[in-house]
Amino acid sequence: MLIQELKKKEAFMDIRIQSIRFDASEQLEAFIQKKVSKLEQYYENIQGAEVILKVIKPETAQNKHASIRLLIKGYDLFAEKVADSFEEAVDECTEALSKQLLKTKEKARAK
């Protein structure tokens, strides 16, 4: 039983980060990796995540756009948010995705 638990924890989801019109810092990428990997506590079978970061108009407020697509066997979940910072936008996306994952898990249990 302990071996099975270790094997489950060894399976890491593939997180791809793409930044458009700017270079993401290592600190920002580490923050995204940490936030997105926490989504696995809500649903075990997440195969991967695609994170896209964009600066909409550099001179305005609320100009950081983040979108996250979670790849799950059979379908995808998606969230996108715009905020003053990428950290805030990613945080809001992961909150929305956690709610979607809980709903997905409940639907799967109901079947």
C-alpha positions as CSV (number, residue, x, y, z in Angstrom):
1,M,0.0,0.0,0.0
2,L,2.8,2.4,0.8
3,I,4.4,1.7,-2.6
4,Q,1.2,2.6,-4.3
5,E,1.0,5.9,-2.5
6,L,4.5,6.8,-3.4
7,K,3.9,6.0,-7.1
8,K,0.8,8.3,-7.1
9,K,2.9,11.1,-5.6
10,E,5.7,10.6,-8.2
11,A,3.4,11.4,-11.1
12,F,3.8,15.2,-11.6
13,M,1.7,17.2,-13.9
14,D,3.4,18.8,-16.8
15,I,3.1,22.6,-16.5
16,R,3.9,24.7,-19.6
17,I,4.3,28.5,-19.1
18,Q,4.2,30.8,-22.1
19,S,4.8,34.6,-21.8
20,I,3.7,36.8,-24.7
21,R,5.4,40.2,-25.2
22,F,7.6,39.9,-22.2
23,D,10.1,37.6,-20.4
24,A,8.7,36.0,-17.3
25,S,11.1,36.0,-14.3
26,E,12.2,32.8,-12.6
27,Q,10.4,34.0,-9.4
28,L,7.1,34.4,-11.4
29,E,7.5,31.0,-13.0
30,A,8.2,29.4,-9.6
31,F,5.0,31.1,-8.2
32,I,3.0,29.7,-11.1
33,Q,4.4,26.2,-10.7
34,K,3.6,26.3,-7.0
35,K,0.0,27.6,-7.4
36,V,-0.9,25.3,-10.3
37,S,0.6,22.2,-8.8
38,K,-1.6,22.7,-5.7
39,L,-4.6,22.1,-7.9
40,E,-3.8,18.3,-7.8
41,Q,-5.2,18.2,-4.3
42,Y,-8.6,18.8,-5.7
43,Y,-8.4,16.2,-8.6
44,E,-5.8,13.5,-9.0
45,N,-5.9,12.8,-12.7
46,I,-4.7,16.2,-14.1
47,Q,-2.4,15.4,-17.0
48,G,-1.0,18.9,-17.5
49,A,-1.5,22.6,-17.5
50,E,-0.9,25.3,-20.0
51,V,-0.4,28.8,-18.6
52,I,-0.4,31.8,-20.9
53,L,0.6,35.3,-19.7
54,K,0.1,38.5,-21.7
55,V,0.6,42.2,-21.1
56,I,-2.4,43.9,-22.7
57,K,-1.5,47.6,-22.8
58,P,1.6,48.4,-20.7
59,E,0.5,51.9,-19.8
60,T,-2.9,51.0,-18.2
61,A,-4.0,49.5,-14.9
62,Q,-5.5,46.0,-15.0
63,N,-3.2,45.0,-17.9
64,K,-1.9,41.6,-16.8
65,H,-3.8,38.7,-18.5
66,A,-3.4,35.1,-17.3
67,S,-5.2,32.1,-18.7
68,I,-4.8,28.5,-17.5
69,R,-6.0,25.4,-19.3
70,L,-6.0,22.2,-17.2
71,L,-5.7,19.0,-19.3
72,I,-7.8,16.2,-17.8
73,K,-8.5,12.9,-19.5
74,G,-11.6,13.4,-21.6
75,Y,-11.9,17.2,-21.4
76,D,-10.2,20.4,-20.4
77,L,-11.0,23.1,-17.8
78,F,-10.2,26.7,-18.5
79,A,-10.0,30.0,-16.6
80,E,-8.7,33.5,-17.6
81,K,-8.4,36.6,-15.5
82,V,-7.1,40.2,-15.9
83,A,-5.5,42.0,-12.9
84,D,-2.9,44.5,-11.8
85,S,-0.2,41.8,-11.4
86,F,0.4,38.4,-12.9
87,E,0.5,36.9,-9.4
88,E,-3.0,38.2,-8.7
89,A,-4.3,37.0,-12.1
90,V,-2.9,33.5,-11.6
91,D,-4.2,33.4,-8.1
92,E,-7.7,34.2,-9.3
93,C,-7.4,31.6,-12.1
94,T,-6.4,28.9,-9.7
95,E,-9.3,29.7,-7.4
96,A,-11.7,29.5,-10.3
97,L,-10.2,26.2,-11.5
98,S,-10.3,24.7,-8.0
99,K,-14.1,25.3,-7.9
100,Q,-14.4,23.7,-11.4
101,L,-12.4,20.7,-10.2
102,L,-14.6,20.2,-7.2
103,K,-17.7,20.3,-9.4
104,T,-16.1,17.9,-11.8
105,K,-15.2,15.5,-8.9
106,E,-18.8,15.7,-7.6
107,K,-20.2,14.9,-11.0
108,A,-17.9,11.9,-11.4
109,R,-18.9,10.6,-8.0
110,A,-22.6,10.9,-8.9
111,K,-22.2,8.6,-11.9
